[in-house]
Amino acid sequence: MLLNKQIYFKVLINKFILFKFYKYYIIDSIIIVKNHGLKELFKRRGWKFLLIIISYYAVRDSMVYIILPYLVANGIMDFF
């Protein structure tokens, strides 16, 4: 039974590109930072890595602090 679950998770991870991205790119980046520091990470990954981090936080924060409160306020105003 345990072997079937392990095979299932391996197939699941290999199917979805997000899991592949996490498995190889993000974990590898964490290892680089732990072993060599942040400066070495930017040397190896370049400016694209910084752009990805800034984009991620910009999208996340705009959803949390702008869109979600707007939708909540719209829903509350409809009841009055």
Sequence and secondary structure as in RCSB ss.txt:
>XXXX:A:sequence
MLLNKQIYFKVLINKFILFKFYKYYIIDSIIIVKNHGLKELFKRRGWKFLLIIISYYAVRDSMVYIILPYLVANG
IMDFF
>XXXX:A:secstr
 HHHHHHHHHHHHHH HHHHHIIIIIHHHHHHHHHH HHHHHHHH HHHHHHHHHHHHHHHHIIIIIHHHHHHHH
HHHH 
